[in-house]
């Protein structure tokens, strides 16, 4: 009888091995489980015990949305402040160096166009190679 035939005879009666350091008599639910440590921290621990009342799944979407709104608000505020601060400097630069700004603008556009053409060429070559 092969090993595969032996395994296909039915459910195993062997108990799963526990990872080292876990104790207890009900499978993997031992005294050292992380969920037990959160609900019952060791004596003298600085972490207060967590209860189901501390954080529920009803609060998770509101917390995520609030965090996202704070991040978006801070980003837009920084952009607005930088626009106000550098507006006069950009106007001065445009008055004093118009040809330089035109050259830099055209060079930046040309570089972006070359990058787009290169990416498109690579994608076309990959598409042709895998079809």
Backbone as CSV, one residue per row, in Angstrom:
resi,resn,N_x,N_y,N_z,CA_x,CA_y,CA_z,C_x,C_y,C_z
1,UNK,0.852,-1.175,0.000,0.000,0.000,0.000,0.898,1.238,0.000
2,UNK,0.622,2.156,-0.893,1.431,3.368,-0.977,0.994,4.372,0.089
3,UNK,1.814,5.376,0.243,1.509,6.420,1.222,0.233,7.159,0.846
4,UNK,0.007,7.390,-0.464,-1.192,8.087,-0.910,-2.443,7.274,-0.622
5,UNK,-2.387,5.957,-0.837,-3.534,5.108,-0.527,-3.803,5.104,0.975
6,UNK,-2.743,5.112,1.763,-2.920,5.110,3.212,-3.610,6.391,3.680
7,UNK,-3.239,7.519,3.076,-3.821,8.792,3.491,-5.265,8.943,3.033
8,UNK,-5.662,8.263,1.969,-6.995,8.465,1.435,-8.039,7.562,2.089
9,UNK,-7.691,6.838,3.144,-8.641,5.929,3.778,-9.688,6.631,4.630
10,UNK,-9.455,7.809,5.020,-10.443,8.508,5.833,-9.792,9.583,6.669
11,UNK,-10.585,10.192,7.574,-10.019,11.259,8.392,-8.963,10.726,9.344
12,UNK,-7.980,11.555,9.578,-6.885,11.168,10.451,-7.324,11.237,11.907
13,UNK,-6.792,10.347,12.701,-7.091,10.362,14.134,-5.976,11.027,14.918
14,UNK,-4.949,11.500,14.233,-3.830,12.148,14.912,-4.221,13.564,15.304
15,UNK,-3.781,13.971,16.499,-3.987,15.350,16.933,-2.933,16.237,16.301
16,UNK,-3.293,17.492,15.948,-2.269,18.388,15.395,-1.241,18.739,16.459
17,UNK,0.004,18.890,16.019,1.056,19.253,16.964,0.946,20.720,17.309
18,UNK,1.147,21.047,18.564,1.104,22.435,19.011,2.460,23.079,18.825
19,UNK,2.472,24.363,18.470,3.749,25.073,18.431,4.351,25.128,19.827
20,UNK,5.672,25.194,19.931,6.291,25.227,21.254,5.875,26.465,22.039
21,UNK,5.692,26.298,23.325,5.353,27.406,24.198,3.878,27.568,24.466
22,UNK,3.007,26.839,23.768,1.572,26.959,23.994,1.122,25.854,24.941
23,UNK,0.312,26.248,25.877,-0.222,25.267,26.816,-1.729,25.298,26.766
24,UNK,-2.362,24.377,27.412,-3.818,24.317,27.412,-4.280,22.986,26.863
25,UNK,-5.528,22.666,27.088,-6.006,21.353,26.701,-6.990,21.385,25.543
26,UNK,-7.313,22.541,24.989,-8.313,22.595,23.932,-7.681,23.043,22.622
27,UNK,-6.930,22.147,21.983,-6.333,22.460,20.686,-5.276,23.533,20.800
28,UNK,-5.396,24.546,19.960,-4.399,25.609,19.953,-4.767,26.771,20.864
29,UNK,-5.890,26.708,21.540,-6.289,27.803,22.425,-5.627,27.625,23.780
30,UNK,-4.400,28.093,23.901,-3.673,27.951,25.152,-3.649,29.249,25.930
31,UNK,-2.940,29.228,27.050,-2.875,30.406,27.907,-2.033,31.509,27.280
32,UNK,-1.142,31.158,26.387,-0.219,32.138,25.826,-0.675,32.686,24.478
33,UNK,-1.918,32.530,24.129,-2.415,33.041,22.864,-2.480,34.563,22.891
34,UNK,-2.226,35.232,21.760,-2.267,36.696,21.734,-3.612,37.261,22.165
35,UNK,-4.715,36.609,21.794,-6.014,37.147,22.183,-6.197,37.076,23.697
36,UNK,-5.647,36.039,24.344,-5.735,35.958,25.795,-4.876,37.031,26.448
37,UNK,-3.710,37.328,25.860,-2.839,38.342,26.437,-3.447,39.736,26.317
38,UNK,-4.238,39.974,25.261,-4.879,41.280,25.129,-6.019,41.447,26.112
39,UNK,-6.792,40.397,26.314,-7.925,40.524,27.220,-7.517,40.370,28.679
40,UNK,-6.435,39.649,28.955,-5.951,39.455,30.321,-4.446,39.674,30.344
41,UNK,-3.974,40.931,30.368,-2.528,41.155,30.356,-1.902,40.667,31.664
42,UNK,-0.602,40.360,31.632,0.066,39.898,32.850,0.018,40.956,33.944
43,UNK,0.172,40.512,35.172,0.170,41.419,36.320,1.299,42.437,36.177
44,UNK,1.024,43.682,36.494,2.025,44.735,36.422,2.250,45.277,35.022
45,UNK,1.467,44.834,34.056,1.636,45.306,32.691,1.100,46.722,32.562
46,UNK,1.767,47.529,31.709,1.325,48.907,31.500,0.148,48.980,30.537
47,UNK,-0.134,47.886,29.833,-1.207,47.878,28.851,-2.518,47.532,29.552
48,UNK,-3.528,48.398,29.465,-4.805,48.063,30.099,-5.497,46.957,29.306
49,UNK,-6.289,46.134,29.965,-6.973,45.072,29.240,-7.980,45.643,28.248
50,UNK,-8.018,45.053,27.062,-8.976,45.471,26.047,-10.276,44.718,26.232
51,UNK,-11.350,45.406,26.031,-12.652,44.751,26.083,-13.328,44.915,24.748
52,UNK,-14.380,44.195,24.520,-15.123,44.285,23.272,-15.694,45.691,23.105
53,UNK,-15.908,46.380,24.208,-16.477,47.720,24.173,-15.461,48.764,23.683
54,UNK,-14.141,48.470,23.829,-13.124,49.439,23.453,-13.080,49.698,21.950
55,UNK,-13.245,48.680,21.153,-13.122,48.846,19.708,-14.028,47.820,19.045
56,UNK,-14.987,48.293,18.295,-15.887,47.377,17.602,-15.767,47.584,16.104
57,UNK,-16.318,46.652,15.350,-16.239,46.765,13.894,-17.117,47.897,13.372
58,UNK,-18.062,48.377,14.176,-18.883,49.504,13.742,-18.065,50.794,13.675
59,UNK,-17.017,50.880,14.488,-16.209,52.089,14.522,-15.112,52.080,13.457
60,UNK,-14.777,50.935,12.895,-13.663,50.836,11.951,-13.865,51.700,10.708
61,UNK,-15.025,51.670,10.031,-15.155,52.534,8.845,-15.055,54.017,9.182
62,UNK,-15.635,54.425,10.298,-15.571,55.841,10.673,-14.133,56.250,10.979
63,UNK,-13.382,55.374,11.609,-11.986,55.672,11.914,-11.161,55.790,10.636
64,UNK,-11.384,54.891,9.678,-10.653,54.947,8.416,-10.996,56.188,7.615
65,UNK,-12.267,56.527,7.562,-12.699,57.716,6.818,-12.146,58.976,7.480
66,UNK,-12.180,59.016,8.791,-11.647,60.186,9.501,-10.161,60.373,9.259
67,UNK,-9.422,59.278,9.298,-7.986,59.357,9.045,-7.707,59.813,7.619
68,UNK,-8.477,59.291,6.665,-8.290,59.687,5.275,-8.617,61.165,5.076
69,UNK,-9.669,61.630,5.698,-10.046,63.037,5.557,-8.975,63.955,6.132
70,UNK,-8.385,63.565,7.253,-7.309,64.371,7.844,-6.115,64.424,6.893
71,UNK,-5.751,63.281,6.306,-4.625,63.243,5.374,-4.870,64.094,4.142
72,UNK,-6.065,64.005,3.565,-6.394,64.807,2.378,-6.391,66.288,2.727
73,UNK,-6.965,66.633,3.866,-7.000,68.033,4.286,-5.610,68.609,4.489
74,UNK,-4.723,67.834,5.138,-3.357,68.308,5.347,-2.609,68.474,4.016
75,UNK,-2.791,67.534,3.102,-2.120,67.632,1.808,-2.576,68.859,1.032
76,UNK,-3.862,69.080,0.976,-4.378,70.249,0.250,-3.955,71.551,0.922
77,UNK,-3.879,71.555,2.239,-3.441,72.760,2.949,-1.995,73.089,2.625
78,UNK,-1.143,72.072,2.589,0.272,72.303,2.283,0.425,72.814,0.859
79,UNK,-0.313,72.243,-0.081,-0.229,72.705,-1.473,-0.695,74.157,-1.582
80,UNK,-1.771,74.511,-0.898,-2.257,75.892,-0.940,-1.236,76.856,-0.339
81,UNK,-0.633,76.483,0.783,0.376,77.352,1.399,1.591,77.533,0.497
82,UNK,2.063,76.441,-0.127,3.213,76.562,-1.024,2.878,77.414,-2.246
83,UNK,1.656,77.327,-2.730,1.238,78.150,-3.870,1.291,79.629,-3.508
84,UNK,0.785,79.968,-2.339,0.778,81.367,-1.913,2.202,81.867,-1.675
85,UNK,3.038,81.036,-1.051,4.396,81.458,-0.708,5.242,81.660,-1.962
86,UNK,5.141,80.755,-2.920,6.024,80.815,-4.083,5.424,81.544,-5.283
87,UNK,4.235,82.086,-5.153,3.604,82.777,-6.284,4.437,83.969,-6.746
88,UNK,4.900,84.777,-5.822,5.695,85.953,-6.192,7.038,85.552,-6.790
89,UNK,7.644,84.485,-6.299,8.933,84.046,-6.826,8.790,83.543,-8.258
90,UNK,7.711,82.818,-8.526,7.489,82.312,-9.887,7.208,83.483,-10.845
91,UNK,6.439,84.463,-10.380,6.160,85.630,-11.236,7.451,86.384,-11.543
92,UNK,8.319,86.555,-10.562,9.598,87.221,-10.768,10.460,86.430,-11.752
93,UNK,10.482,85.102,-11.597,11.265,84.251,-12.487,10.748,84.332,-13.919
94,UNK,9.428,84.405,-14.077,8.852,84.507,-15.424,9.162,85.855,-16.070
95,UNK,9.230,86.914,-15.268,9.559,88.237,-15.821,11.023,88.339,-16.205
96,UNK,11.914,87.749,-15.417,13.349,87.949,-15.644,13.969,86.907,-16.573
97,UNK,13.479,85.698,-16.602,14.067,84.618,-17.401,13.000,83.909,-18.254
98,UNK,12.320,84.583,-19.145,11.245,83.917,-19.901,11.760,82.855,-20.874
99,UNK,12.931,83.120,-21.524,13.448,82.132,-22.469,13.916,80.870,-21.750
100,UNK,14.523,81.037,-20.578,14.969,79.872,-19.803,13.783,79.007,-19.393
101,UNK,12.711,79.640,-18.910,11.525,78.872,-18.512,10.890,78.172,-19.709
102,UNK,10.893,78.826,-20.884,10.364,78.191,-22.087,11.177,76.976,-22.483
103,UNK,12.501,77.114,-22.407,13.372,75.984,-22.756,13.189,74.815,-21.794
104,UNK,13.135,75.121,-20.508,12.943,74.065,-19.499,11.592,73.395,-19.682
105,UNK,10.581,74.179,-19.996,9.243,73.622,-20.208,9.218,72.694,-21.414
106,UNK,9.831,73.106,-22.518,9.867,72.255,-23.716,10.690,70.993,-23.463
107,UNK,11.817,71.123,-22.753,12.657,69.962,-22.461,11.912,68.958,-21.574
108,UNK,11.176,69.474,-20.597,10.408,68.593,-19.722,9.324,67.865,-20.507
109,UNK,8.642,68.572,-21.398,7.625,67.935,-22.236,8.215,66.881,-23.155
110,UNK,9.385,67.179,-23.742,10.036,66.217,-24.622,10.467,64.969,-23.858
111,UNK,10.998,65.154,-22.656,11.417,64.012,-21.835,10.219,63.144,-21.453
112,UNK,9.120,63.779,-21.088,7.919,63.016,-20.745,7.410,62.247,-21.962
113,UNK,7.454,62.861,-23.137,7.040,62.178,-24.358,7.924,60.981,-24.666
114,UNK,9.238,61.127,-24.496,10.155,60.012,-24.731,9.904,58.858,-23.760
115,UNK,9.628,59.182,-22.521,9.328,58.135,-21.538,8.058,57.393,-21.937
116,UNK,7.040,58.120,-22.368,5.793,57.467,-22.796,6.010,56.584,-24.013
117,UNK,6.803,57.044,-24.983,7.088,56.229,-26.170,7.872,54.978,-25.783
118,UNK,8.829,55.117,-24.872,9.624,53.959,-24.442,8.750,52.932,-23.724
119,UNK,7.876,53.390,-22.845,6.977,52.471,-22.138,6.051,51.776,-23.124
120,UNK,5.527,52.509,-24.092,4.648,51.907,-25.095,5.402,50.872,-25.920
121,UNK,6.644,51.172,-26.305,7.435,50.215,-27.085,7.685,48.930,-26.300
122,UNK,8.018,49.061,-25.034,8.238,47.875,-24.199,6.958,47.055,-24.084
123,UNK,5.839,47.706,-23.890,4.565,46.988,-23.781,4.199,46.283,-25.088
124,UNK,4.455,46.933,-26.224,4.164,46.298,-27.515,5.062,45.085,-27.728
125,UNK,6.348,45.201,-27.388,7.268,44.070,-27.530,6.841,42.921,-26.620
126,UNK,6.467,43.212,-25.397,6.002,42.169,-24.480,4.728,41.521,-24.993
127,UNK,3.828,42.307,-25.541,2.573,41.770,-26.068,2.838,40.845,-27.248
128,UNK,3.741,41.267,-28.135,4.081,40.426,-29.287,4.808,39.152,-28.870
129,UNK,5.628,39.233,-27.833,6.397,38.077,-27.392,5.524,37.017,-26.735
130,UNK,4.448,37.412,-26.069,3.628,36.464,-25.325,2.336,36.076,-26.046
131,UNK,2.167,36.484,-27.319,0.957,36.071,-28.035,1.289,35.086,-29.119
